[in-house]
């Protein structure tokens, strides 16, 4: 089965390679890799630092919620099957958003849209915390963050004159992997703090603690995400459009 999948992947790659035409021709970067220059570029690239911080904060909120769902549904709601329905509802929301998110982000701006999404998410979790609902129920930034990486790459090219798609994407991807690894242990630490064990899993105090953690940690993550987007990540709609205009003029000048 693995061999068949591998062969299929190779065939798909070859078909895509021969049937796809690059929209933008970029000159090959022949500069030798320098770790010192990489560190310097990261240190001076506010957009890259901003998107990495935003991604880590989003992972904190998303993964803590995902991990705590394994406890809140059976222990607090007493309804394990509802978790599947909640996950399905989340997928439906993503599919609905995907039909217009591109046009909406082009009109409003990816950063601006992400700010709105973080505010809505934080408010929703805080409301759930205060009303302490007994009803089962609850993805905008996650849908546009990968497009925001392209904005970071464009901004770097405007500043340095060199396009570094691979370098910037690799640094960002590595940072996400570190964030995912660190976030995997958050749930265990939080459960220990509230006194969760196999013996106390259904104690009223522990059950309430599970609910509070499930609401407050994602809310905190989204509040911090809002602050990072607002004050650290610099690529708003106006600057993204200015960068695109500058790069277009440079490429047209080279053609002439």
Secondary structure, DSSP 8 states (H G I E B T S, - for coil): -HHHHHHHHHHHHHHHHHH---SS----------HHHHHHHHHH-HHHHHHHHHHHHHHHHHHHHHHHHHHIIIIII--THHHHHHHHHHHHHHHHHHTTHHHHHHHH-HHHHHHHHHHHHHHHHHHHHHHT--S----HHHHHHHHHHHHHHHHHHHHHS---HHHHHHHHHHHHHHHHHHHTTHHHHHHHHTT--TTTTT-HHHHHHHHHHHHHHHHHHHHHHHHHHHHT----HHHHHHHHHHHHHHHHHHH-
